[in-house]
Amino acid sequence: MASKGAKSRHRAPQETLEELHYLRRLADEAIPVRVRLADNQEFSGVVEFFDSGFIRLTREDGPNLFLYKHDIKYLYEEPNGEA
């Protein structure tokens, strides 16, 4: 039971919108990234476009890819700027 003087607890927000800001920066600055999918395939390129469900990865060494976000295990910036 909660006492009268107890503060009400608020839940953490579901979305912080930091993903949106990060992807926008990657796209605007054409920062090379590496993406690892859930099945451990890896792709390198530049995020050209994104929305709530996928990202478009533009590559020089192959065709451009549309990758669904739910299939992405993680994404990181290339250490040496190599895509």
VENFEN-V528198 format. One record per residue. N is the residue number from 1. RES is the residue in one letter. SS is DSSP state (H for helix, E for strand, - for the rest). PHI is phi in whole degrees, -180 to 180 (NA if undefined). D_CENTER is the distance of its C-alpha to the mean C-alpha in whole Angstrom. Layout:
n=N res=RES ss=SS phi=PHI d_center=D_CENTER
n=N res=RES ss=SS phi=PHI d_center=D_CENTER
This chain:
n=1 res=M ss=- phi=NA d_center=41
n=2 res=A ss=- phi=-88 d_center=40
n=3 res=S ss=- phi=-83 d_center=42
n=4 res=K ss=- phi=-61 d_center=43
n=5 res=G ss=- phi=-85 d_center=41
n=6 res=A ss=- phi=-72 d_center=38
n=7 res=K ss=- phi=-78 d_center=35
n=8 res=S ss=- phi=-76 d_center=33
n=9 res=R ss=- phi=-97 d_center=30
n=10 res=H ss=- phi=-106 d_center=26
n=11 res=R ss=- phi=-75 d_center=23
n=12 res=A ss=- phi=-70 d_center=20
n=13 res=P ss=- phi=-66 d_center=18
n=14 res=Q ss=- phi=-66 d_center=16
n=15 res=E ss=- phi=-126 d_center=13
n=16 res=T ss=- phi=-104 d_center=13
n=17 res=L ss=- phi=68 d_center=11
n=18 res=E ss=H phi=-69 d_center=9
n=19 res=E ss=H phi=-60 d_center=6
n=20 res=L ss=H phi=-60 d_center=8
n=21 res=H ss=H phi=-64 d_center=10
n=22 res=Y ss=H phi=-65 d_center=7
n=23 res=L ss=H phi=-65 d_center=6
n=24 res=R ss=H phi=-63 d_center=10
n=25 res=R ss=H phi=-63 d_center=11
n=26 res=L ss=H phi=-60 d_center=9
n=27 res=A ss=H phi=-71 d_center=11
n=28 res=D ss=H phi=-64 d_center=14
n=29 res=E ss=- phi=-95 d_center=15
n=30 res=A ss=- phi=50 d_center=14
n=31 res=I ss=- phi=-81 d_center=13
n=32 res=P ss=E phi=-65 d_center=13
n=33 res=V ss=E phi=-131 d_center=10
n=34 res=R ss=E phi=-122 d_center=11
n=35 res=V ss=E phi=-118 d_center=9
n=36 res=R ss=E phi=-110 d_center=11
n=37 res=L ss=E phi=-88 d_center=12
n=38 res=A ss=- phi=-60 d_center=14
n=39 res=D ss=- phi=-91 d_center=17
n=40 res=N ss=- phi=71 d_center=16
n=41 res=Q ss=- phi=-72 d_center=16
n=42 res=E ss=E phi=-124 d_center=14
n=43 res=F ss=E phi=-136 d_center=14
n=44 res=S ss=E phi=-116 d_center=14
n=45 res=G ss=E phi=169 d_center=13
n=46 res=V ss=E phi=-124 d_center=12
n=47 res=V ss=E phi=-71 d_center=10
n=48 res=E ss=E phi=-99 d_center=12
n=49 res=F ss=E phi=-152 d_center=11
n=50 res=F ss=E phi=-155 d_center=9
n=51 res=D ss=- phi=-145 d_center=10
n=52 res=S ss=- phi=-70 d_center=10
n=53 res=G ss=- phi=-114 d_center=10
n=54 res=F ss=E phi=-153 d_center=9
n=55 res=I ss=E phi=-125 d_center=8
n=56 res=R ss=E phi=-103 d_center=11
n=57 res=L ss=E phi=-105 d_center=11
n=58 res=T ss=E phi=-92 d_center=15
n=59 res=R ss=- phi=-124 d_center=17
n=60 res=E ss=- phi=-89 d_center=20
n=61 res=D ss=- phi=-95 d_center=22
n=62 res=G ss=- phi=-175 d_center=21
n=63 res=P ss=- phi=-69 d_center=20
n=64 res=N ss=- phi=-66 d_center=17
n=65 res=L ss=E phi=-124 d_center=15
n=66 res=F ss=E phi=-104 d_center=13
n=67 res=L ss=E phi=-113 d_center=11
n=68 res=Y ss=E phi=-70 d_center=10
n=69 res=K ss=H phi=-62 d_center=7
n=70 res=H ss=H phi=-70 d_center=10
n=71 res=D ss=H phi=-93 d_center=11
n=72 res=I ss=E phi=-87 d_center=8
n=73 res=K ss=E phi=-79 d_center=10
n=74 res=Y ss=E phi=-161 d_center=7
n=75 res=L ss=E phi=-140 d_center=6
n=76 res=Y ss=E phi=-145 d_center=8
n=77 res=E ss=E phi=-74 d_center=11
n=78 res=E ss=- phi=-64 d_center=14
n=79 res=P ss=- phi=-61 d_center=17
n=80 res=N ss=- phi=-105 d_center=19
n=81 res=G ss=- phi=72 d_center=17
n=82 res=E ss=- phi=-96 d_center=18
n=83 res=A ss=- phi=-120 d_center=17
